[in-house]
Amino acid sequence: MKNNILKIIFLALLLLEITSCETVDFGDTNVDPDATTQVISSGLLTYAESQLGNAVTSDIGNFYVQYVSAITYTEASRYGTRNFDIDYLYYNPLINLEKIIEVNSSEETALSQSAYGFNNNQVAVAKLLKAYFFQFATDRWGMLPYSEALQGLENTTPVFDSQEEIYLSLFDEIDDALALINESEAGPTGDLIFDGDMARWKQFANTLKLTMALRLSNVYPEANGVAATQFKEAMSGSITSVEENLLYPFIADQSYDNPWEDRFETREDYAVSKPLVDRLLADNDNRIEAYAAYSRSSVTAGNPQYIGMPYGLTTSSYAASDVSFITSDIIYNQSAPGVIYNYAQVLFSYAEAVQLGWISGSASDYYEQAIIASFDQWGATGGAEYATTVALSTNPTTAMQQIAEEKWKALFLQGYEAWAEYRRLGYPELTPPAEPLNGDDVPVRQGYDLDWSQSNTANYEAAVSAQGADNLNTKLWWDAPHPITNK
């Protein structure tokens, strides 16, 4: 952050010096006649959305919840990184989205920007993506620059807002966006995700809001409280079927293809983890056929088996051929979609909301429908039959553990989303590596960008003082004991 700020300041001073020299006239020297001098909001949107694709397919969250294990280079599964880059979110998607909102809201520029879609629809989409990215970020780091962020040189040392303040403000941002959406007008061009379909953006908005609301259930558990109110408002507009799953559509192009395919282009160092494989096998869960491939050596031996890779080994002597990879339709498919939200997690959320007393209905029915939806999503057979073998307990504590563990299965490869739910729910019970490189347990947050302590010292130190040590083991505000399980 500091280096970027210094570069911006230097360029600004250089421009000031040049423009103040009245005797200098460079004319058209070094002016690119093909370069645009006008903001093209469709291009800003495309680039911002590409960062969402990276977020939903990141490998780190998948390591944390033990969906995948490293075969050779085990540092990531042993929490080798404590401080994570965050500047890319502020300087790439967020600043782009802020500019889209600005130019489509200004009387001076709105008319020219209407060439890229109805102004209010462009603003709405930018606000929704901005809310998504800020929630994604605060769920990783906790307190963040928010209310004073994205102001450029006007404020290079923004204060850190509390996670509670950020969440409550994001609910307002989503509601503002929903009020702006006009389905009878053109959606934004440059929209990689929904191709300007504003009905789909409404579903995105409500599903995001519903997910955010449930994430606050441990700190706002009351049936008529802030979280429950937001949750109930979002229900009618959330996705209602597997066909409506919110997906990021990667394409067969090196610039916009699925990162999982890229990871397997030059090496084979990701296998499905032993904790997940063993659990699926123990439960006779047919989703294993969609999640994992037989190990190559077992196929060669004429005895095909699913072999999970032990998690977090200090040193590994395993050969890639001896463990199960993620299925080939994901890791060798450039256009395999990334899942933003799926219908199964919405249904599991309804089941939990019944348990919390937020909504009426049958928690058992929602739970069974969620399992079936997950099987359908992955093309696995026997979802209804499997659901009967893991019927929801009438004991509230046991039932919540079942909901949490089945939700963990259903969020496969949705790494950061699954990690957030794991922290909130406390299940499944995961065993950390024997020799972690940072901390002593499964991480519950990530450390701030290394240069923040230098570029924004006073506000960084205030955040650490309020939130706790800047490491992997300081719990976030919403990561409190669950009201039912106390986990």
C-alpha positions in Angstrom: 0.0 0.0 0.0 2.8 2.4 1.0 4.7 1.9 -2.3 1.5 2.5 -4.3 0.7 5.6 -2.4 4.2 7.0 -2.9 4.0 6.3 -6.6 0.7 8.1 -6.9 2.0 11.1 -4.9 5.1 11.2 -7.1 3.1 11.2 -10.3 0.7 13.8 -9.0 3.6 16.1 -8.1 5.3 15.5 -11.4 2.1 16.4 -13.3 1.8 19.5 -11.1 5.3 20.6 -11.9 4.9 20.0 -15.7 1.5 21.8 -15.9 2.9 24.8 -13.9 5.7 25.5 -16.5 4.0 27.9 -18.9 7.0 27.9 -21.3 6.8 24.2 -22.0 4.6 23.0 -24.7 5.0 19.4 -25.7 2.2 19.4 -28.2 1.2 15.9 -29.3 4.6 14.4 -28.4 4.2 11.0 -26.8 0.4 11.1 -26.9 -1.2 7.8 -27.9 -3.9 8.7 -30.5 -5.7 5.4 -29.8 -5.8 5.8 -26.0 -9.1 6.8 -24.5 -9.5 9.8 -22.2 -12.9 8.8 -21.1 -13.9 6.3 -18.4 -15.4 3.2 -19.9 -17.4 1.6 -17.1 -18.0 -1.7 -18.9 -14.2 -2.3 -18.9 -13.9 -1.4 -15.3 -16.8 -3.8 -14.5 -15.2 -6.7 -16.5 -11.9 -6.4 -14.6 -13.6 -6.1 -11.2 -15.7 -9.2 -11.9 -12.6 -11.2 -12.9 -11.3 -10.8 -9.4 -14.5 -12.4 -8.0 -13.7 -15.5 -10.1 -10.3 -15.7 -8.4 -11.9 -15.2 -5.0 -14.4 -18.1 -5.3 -11.7 -20.5 -6.6 -8.9 -19.6 -4.2 -7.0 -22.6 -2.9 -6.2 -21.2 0.6 -9.7 -21.6 2.1 -9.9 -25.1 0.6 -6.7 -26.0 2.5 -8.1 -24.5 5.8 -11.2 -26.6 5.7 -9.3 -29.7 4.5 -11.0 -30.2 1.2 -7.6 -30.5 -0.4 -4.1 -31.5 0.8 -0.7 -30.7 -0.8 1.2 -33.7 -2.1 4.7 -32.4 -2.2 4.9 -28.7 -1.1 3.0 -28.9 2.2 3.6 -25.3 3.4 0.1 -24.1 2.5 -1.6 -26.9 4.4 0.6 -26.1 7.3 -0.4 -22.4 7.4 2.9 -21.2 5.9 1.5 -17.7 5.1 0.5 -15.5 8.0 0.1 -12.1 6.3 -1.9 -11.9 3.0 -2.0 -9.3 0.3 -5.0 -7.1 0.6 -4.0 -4.2 -1.5 -5.1 -5.9 -4.7 -8.7 -5.7 -3.5 -8.6 -2.0 -2.9 -6.5 -1.1 -6.0 -8.2 -3.4 -8.4 -11.9 -4.4 -8.0 -13.0 -1.9 -5.3 -11.5 1.2 -6.9 -13.0 0.2 -10.2 -16.4 -0.3 -8.7 -16.2 3.0 -6.9 -15.4 4.8 -10.2 -18.4 3.1 -11.9 -20.7 4.4 -9.1 -19.2 7.9 -9.4 -19.4 8.4 -13.2 -22.9 6.9 -13.4 -24.1 9.1 -10.5 -22.6 12.4 -11.7 -24.8 14.7 -13.9 -21.6 15.6 -15.9 -20.8 12.0 -16.9 -24.0 9.9 -16.5 -25.2 10.6 -20.0 -22.0 9.3 -21.7 -21.9 6.3 -19.4 -25.4 5.3 -20.3 -23.9 3.8 -23.5 -22.8 1.0 -21.2 -26.3 0.3 -19.7 -28.9 2.1 -17.7 -27.1 4.3 -15.1 -29.0 3.0 -12.1 -28.5 -0.6 -13.1 -24.7 0.0 -13.4 -24.6 1.7 -10.0 -26.6 -1.2 -8.5 -24.3 -3.9 -9.8 -21.2 -1.9 -8.7 -22.7 -1.5 -5.2 -23.5 -5.2 -5.0 -20.1 -6.3 -6.1 -18.5 -3.8 -3.7 -20.6 -5.3 -0.9 -19.5 -8.8 -1.9 -15.8 -7.8 -1.9 -15.9 -6.0 1.4 -17.7 -8.9 3.1 -15.1 -11.3 1.5 -12.4 -9.1 2.9 -13.7 -8.5 6.4 -14.4 -12.2 6.8 -10.7 -12.8 6.2 -9.1 -9.9 8.1 -11.7 -8.5 10.4 -11.5 -4.7 10.9 -10.7 -2.8 7.7 -10.5 0.6 6.1 -14.1 1.0 4.9 -15.9 4.3 5.6 -12.7 6.3 4.7 -11.4 3.9 2.0 -11.2 4.4 -1.8 -10.5 8.2 -1.5 -7.2 8.2 -3.2 -4.9 11.0 -2.3 -7.7 12.7 -0.4 -7.1 10.2 2.4 -4.0 7.9 2.3 -4.4 6.8 6.0 -8.0 5.7 6.4 -9.3 4.5 9.7 -10.2 0.9 10.3 -13.9 0.3 10.9 -15.1 -2.5 13.1 -16.5 -5.6 11.5 -19.9 -4.8 13.0 -19.9 -1.4 11.4 -18.9 -2.8 8.0 -21.5 -5.5 8.0 -24.4 -3.1 9.0 -23.3 -0.7 6.4 -23.1 -3.4 3.7 -26.7 -4.3 4.4 -27.7 -0.7 3.6 -25.5 -0.9 0.5 -27.4 -4.0 -0.7 -30.8 -2.5 0.0 -29.8 0.7 -1.9 -28.8 -1.4 -4.9 -32.0 -3.4 -4.8 -34.0 -0.1 -4.8 -32.0 1.0 -7.9 -32.5 -2.1 -10.1 -34.9 -1.6 -13.0 -35.4 -4.9 -14.8 -37.2 -3.1 -17.7 -34.0 -1.1 -18.5 -30.7 -2.4 -19.9 -28.2 -4.0 -17.6 -24.5 -3.2 -17.7 -22.4 -4.2 -20.6 -19.1 -5.9 -19.7 -21.0 -8.1 -17.2 -19.2 -11.4 -17.2 -21.4 -13.0 -14.6 -25.0 -12.5 -15.6 -24.6 -10.7 -19.0 -26.7 -7.8 -17.7 -29.6 -9.8 -16.5 -30.9 -7.7 -13.6 -33.3 -10.4 -12.3 -30.2 -12.5 -11.7 -28.5 -9.6 -9.9 -31.6 -9.3 -7.6 -31.1 -13.0 -6.7 -27.4 -12.3 -6.1 -28.3 -9.4 -3.9 -30.7 -11.3 -1.8 -28.6 -14.5 -1.5 -25.6 -12.4 -0.4 -27.8 -10.6 2.1 -29.2 -13.9 3.4 -25.7 -15.4 3.8 -24.4 -12.3 5.5 -27.3 -12.3 7.9 -26.8 -15.9 9.0 -23.1 -15.2 9.5 -24.1 -12.8 12.3 -26.3 -15.4 14.1 -23.8 -15.9 16.9 -23.7 -12.3 17.8 -27.3 -11.4 16.9 -29.2 -14.6 17.7 -32.5 -13.0 18.6 -35.5 -14.1 16.6 -36.5 -10.4 16.0 -32.9 -9.1 16.0 -30.8 -7.4 13.3 -29.6 -10.6 11.7 -33.0 -12.4 11.7 -34.7 -9.4 10.2 -32.2 -9.1 7.4 -32.4 -12.9 6.8 -36.2 -12.9 6.5 -36.2 -9.8 4.2 -33.8 -11.7 1.8 -35.6 -15.1 1.7 -38.2 -14.3 -1.0 -35.6 -13.0 -3.4 -32.9 -15.6 -3.0 -32.2 -18.5 -5.4 -34.9 -21.2 -5.4 -33.4 -24.1 -7.3 -30.2 -25.8 -8.3 -30.7 -24.4 -11.8 -30.5 -20.9 -10.2 -27.1 -21.5 -8.5 -25.0 -18.4 -8.7 -21.9 -19.4 -10.8 -18.9 -17.6 -12.1 -18.7 -18.5 -15.8 -15.0 -19.1 -16.7 -14.2 -19.6 -20.4 -11.6 -21.4 -22.4 -9.2 -18.4 -22.5 -6.0 -18.1 -20.5 -7.1 -14.7 -19.2 -10.5 -15.9 -18.0 -10.2 -19.6 -17.4 -10.7 -21.6 -14.2 -7.7 -21.3 -11.9 -8.0 -25.0 -10.9 -7.1 -25.9 -14.5 -4.2 -23.5 -14.4 -2.9 -25.1 -11.2 -2.7 -28.5 -13.0 -1.0 -27.2 -16.2 2.5 -27.6 -14.9 2.4 -29.8 -11.7 0.2 -32.1 -9.7 0.3 -31.0 -6.1 -3.3 -30.9 -5.0 -5.2 -34.0 -3.9 -8.6 -34.5 -2.2 -7.8 -34.6 1.5 -8.0 -37.8 3.6 -10.5 -36.2 6.1 -13.0 -35.5 3.4 -12.5 -38.8 1.5 -12.7 -40.9 4.6 -15.9 -39.1 5.7 -17.6 -39.6 2.4 -16.7 -43.2 2.3 -17.8 -43.8 5.8 -21.2 -42.2 5.1 -21.6 -44.1 1.7 -22.0 -40.7 0.2 -22.1 -40.9 -3.6 -20.8 -37.4 -4.0 -17.4 -38.8 -3.7 -17.7 -39.8 -7.4 -18.1 -36.2 -8.3 -15.5 -34.8 -5.9 -12.6 -37.3 -6.3 -11.1 -39.6 -8.9 -9.7 -43.0 -8.2 -6.0 -43.0 -7.6 -4.1 -43.8 -10.8 -2.0 -46.6 -9.2 -5.1 -48.4 -7.8 -6.7 -48.3 -11.3 -3.5 -49.7 -12.8 -3.5 -52.5 -10.2 -7.1 -53.3 -11.2 -8.5 -52.3 -7.8 -9.9 -48.7 -8.2 -10.0 -46.9 -4.9 -10.5 -43.4 -3.5 -7.3 -42.6 -1.5 -7.3 -39.3 0.4 -4.1 -37.4 0.9 -3.1 -37.0 4.6 -3.4 -33.4 5.6 -0.5 -31.2 6.6 2.4 -33.6 6.6 5.7 -32.1 7.5 7.4 -34.1 4.8 5.7 -36.1 2.2 6.8 -39.3 0.4 3.5 -39.7 -1.4 3.5 -40.0 -5.2 0.8 -38.2 -7.1 -0.4 -41.5 -8.6 -1.1 -42.9 -5.2 -3.8 -40.4 -4.1 -7.1 -39.1 -5.5 -7.2 -35.9 -7.5 -10.2 -33.6 -7.8 -12.2 -34.9 -10.8 -10.9 -34.2 -14.3 -14.0 -32.2 -15.3 -12.8 -29.5 -12.9 -9.0 -29.6 -13.0 -8.6 -30.2 -16.7 -11.5 -28.0 -17.8 -10.8 -24.3 -18.5 -14.5 -23.5 -18.5 -15.6 -25.3 -15.3 -17.6 -22.7 -13.4 -16.8 -21.4 -10.0 -19.6 -21.5 -7.4 -20.4 -18.2 -5.8 -23.5 -19.5 -3.9 -25.5 -22.7 -4.3 -29.0 -23.7 -3.5 -28.0 -26.3 -1.0 -26.3 -23.8 1.2 -29.5 -21.6 1.1 -31.6 -24.6 2.2 -29.1 -25.5 5.0 -29.4 -21.9 6.1 -33.2 -22.2 6.2 -32.8 -25.4 8.3 -30.6 -23.5 10.7 -32.9 -20.5 10.8 -35.8 -22.8 11.9 -33.5 -24.2 14.7 -32.7 -20.7 15.8 -36.4 -19.8 15.9 -36.0 -17.2 13.2 -38.5 -18.7 10.8 -41.3 -21.3 10.9 -41.2 -24.6 9.0 -39.5 -28.0 9.3 -35.8 -27.9 9.8 -35.7 -31.6 8.8 -37.4 -30.9 5.5 -35.1 -28.1 4.6 -32.1 -30.2 5.6 -33.2 -33.1 3.5 -33.9 -30.8 0.5 -30.5 -29.3 0.9 -28.8 -32.7 0.7 -30.8 -33.6 -2.4 -29.9 -30.2 -4.0 -26.2 -30.8 -3.4 -26.4 -34.3 -5.0 -28.3 -32.8 -7.9 -25.7 -30.0 -8.3 -22.9 -32.5 -8.6 -24.8 -35.0 -10.7 -24.6 -37.6 -7.9 -27.2 -40.4 -7.6 -29.1 -41.4 -4.5 -29.5 -38.1 -2.8 -33.0 -38.8 -1.4 -31.9 -42.3 -0.2 -28.8 -40.9 1.4 -30.7 -38.2 3.2 -32.8 -40.8 5.0 -29.6 -42.4 6.4 -28.5 -39.1 8.0 -32.0 -38.0 9.2 -32.0 -34.9 11.3 -31.9 -35.5 15.0 -34.7 -34.1 17.3 -31.9 -33.1 19.7 -31.1 -29.4 18.8 -27.4 -29.6 19.5 -27.0 -32.8 17.5 -29.1 -31.4 14.7 -26.9 -28.3 14.4 -23.8 -30.5 14.2 -25.5 -32.5 11.4 -26.5 -29.3 9.5 -22.9 -28.0 9.9 -21.2 -31.1 8.7 -23.5 -31.7 5.7 -23.1 -28.0 4.8 -19.3 -28.6 4.9 -19.7 -31.4 2.4 -22.0 -29.3 0.2 -19.6 -26.4 0.0 -16.9 -28.5 -1.6 -14.3 -26.2 -3.4 -16.1 -23.0 -2.2 -13.1 -22.6 0.1 -13.5 -19.2 1.7 -17.2 -19.6 2.1 -16.7 -23.0 3.7 -14.0 -21.6 6.0 -16.3 -18.8 7.2 -19.1 -21.3 8.0 -16.6 -23.7 9.7 -15.5 -20.9 12.0 -19.1 -19.8 12.8 -20.5 -23.3 13.3 -17.5 -25.1 14.8 -18.0 -28.3 12.8 -16.7 -30.6 11.5 -14.0 -31.1 14.1 -10.8 -30.8 12.1 -7.4 -31.8 13.3 -4.6 -29.2 12.5 -1.3 -30.4 11.1 1.2 -31.8 13.6 3.7 -29.1 12.9 2.0 -25.9 11.8 4.2 -23.1 10.5 2.0 -20.4 12.0 -0.3 -20.7 15.0 -1.3 -23.9 16.7 -4.8 -24.5 15.3 -6.9 -24.1 12.2 -6.7 -20.4 11.3 -9.6 -18.2 12.2 -8.4 -15.1 10.4 -5.5 -13.9 8.2 -2.9 -11.3 9.0 -3.0 -7.9 7.4 -0.9 -6.9 4.4 2.7 -6.6 5.7 3.2 -3.0 4.7 0.0 -1.7 6.4 1.8 -1.4 9.8 4.2 1.1 8.1 1.9 2.9 5.6 -1.0 3.5 8.0 0.7 2.9 11.4 -1.6 4.7 13.8 -4.8 3.2 12.4 -3.2 -0.2 12.0 -2.1 -0.2 15.7 -5.6 1.0 16.8 -7.2 -1.9 14.9 -4.8 -4.5 16.4 -5.4 -3.0 19.9 -9.2 -3.3 19.5 -9.3 -6.6 17.6 -6.4 -8.6 18.9 -3.0 -9.8 17.7 -2.4 -9.6 13.9 -2.0 -13.4 13.4 -4.0 -16.4 12.3 -5.5 -17.2 15.7 -7.4 -14.0 16.7 -11.1 -14.6 16.3 -13.3 -12.1 14.4 -16.2 -10.3 15.9 -18.8 -12.6 14.6 -16.8 -15.7 15.5 -18.5 -16.2 18.9 -20.0 -19.4 20.4 -23.0 -20.6 18.5 -26.3 -20.0 20.4 -27.3 -23.7 20.1 -24.1 -25.7 20.2 -22.0 -23.2 22.1 -19.1 -24.2 19.8 
